[in-house]
Amino acid sequence: MLSKKRGQVAIEYLLLIGVGLAIVSVGIYIIGFHLESQMTEKTRVVITDFGLGIQNELILASQVQEGYIRTLNLPDNLDGVNYNIINTNLSLTINYSRGTVTMLTPLTNGTFIKGENTIKSTEGVLQITN
């Protein structure tokens, strides 16, 4: 009779350990998911802020007097996130691993590259040279 009670206690103990491990596993999964979503949001904010900085520089260049010249140095990555920058006559698009950010810009000629870029205001059009 005593050995049956010991066996039952052992089984209950193993069952409690199993339930405890399942609860801990679910908790770790939820925390990991939350951290991943925070990192995704942080990356989106960094990319958007970067794009807004370039957009603001282009707007400023379009509003000041003729002959405005400014040199921008675009980094190879933003907080460890690789990106591609594409600009057309009236828009600026930044592609990164988790999405795309697009902004309107004043009329421009030329393209941005990673590294040194010069913005020059000539005859109402912004010239971008590398």
QUIJONOR-V321387 format. One line per field, one symbol per residue. phi: phi as a letter, one per 40 degrees, with the letter a starting at -180 (. if undefined). A space follows every 50 residues. Layout:
BEGIN
phi=???
END
This chain:
BEGIN
phi=.ccccccccccccccccccccccccccccccccccccccccccccccccc ccccdccccdcccccdgcbabbbcccabfgbcabbbbbdbabbbbadbib bbbcbcdbbhbcbchcbbbbcbfgbccbbb
END
